[in-house]
Amino acid sequence: MSLIDVIKRRKNIITRQSEGINLAVSLINEFKGRTFTFRGTREKYIGLKGERLLKLIQDELDSMLVLYHYTTRTKTYVDKKGVSQAEIRLVGRASTMNRFNPLDMGMVITTETP
């Protein structure tokens, strides 16, 4: 639990990390009736349904010129209003080393409050 989670009064925080994007797809399907915000490499999309979001993620992945190795980091929690929320980060690394590489990229997906 981070200091920001304490300040925002988040409860039941669960963080997970996985190789590939399967964890992100399963979490999007878990929040099926909700809308999402997606910040990709080019644009920011607001108010997306799950099916449209999965299509946009696939389009982003297909449009890359560099072959990336993806890691998914997720955080699910209950906010102070008692609503389940999720934050998904897709991190793409162009190299196998843990150094900074200007070709590395990231995408952020968050659920919107109903």
Secondary structure as the mmCIF struct_conf table of DSSP 4:
data_model
#
loop_
_struct_conf.conf_type_id
_struct_conf.id
_struct_conf.beg_label_comp_id
_struct_conf.beg_label_asym_id
_struct_conf.beg_label_seq_id
_struct_conf.end_label_comp_id
_struct_conf.end_label_asym_id
_struct_conf.end_label_seq_id
HELX_RH_AL_P HELX_RH_AL_P1 LEU A 3 ILE A 7
TURN_TY1_P TURN_TY1_P1 LYS A 8 ARG A 9
STRN STRN1 LYS A 11 GLU A 19
BEND BEND1 GLY A 20 ILE A 21
HELX_RH_AL_P HELX_RH_AL_P2 ASN A 22 GLU A 30
TURN_TY1_P TURN_TY1_P2 PHE A 31 GLY A 33
BEND BEND2 ARG A 34 ARG A 34
STRN STRN2 PHE A 36 ARG A 39
BEND BEND3 THR A 41 ARG A 42
STRN STRN3 LYS A 44 LEU A 48
HELX_RH_AL_P HELX_RH_AL_P3 GLY A 50 ASP A 62
TURN_TY1_P TURN_TY1_P3 SER A 63 SER A 63
BEND BEND4 LEU A 65 VAL A 66
HELX_LH_PP_P HELX_LH_PP_P1 LEU A 67 TYR A 68
STRN STRN4 HIS A 69 VAL A 78
TURN_TY1_P TURN_TY1_P4 LYS A 80 LYS A 81
BEND BEND5 GLY A 82 GLY A 82
STRN STRN5 SER A 84 ARG A 93
BEND BEND6 ALA A 94 ARG A 99
TURN_TY1_P TURN_TY1_P5 PRO A 102 LEU A 103
STRN STRN6 MET A 105 THR A 111
HELX_LH_PP_P HELX_LH_PP_P2 GLU A 112 THR A 113
#
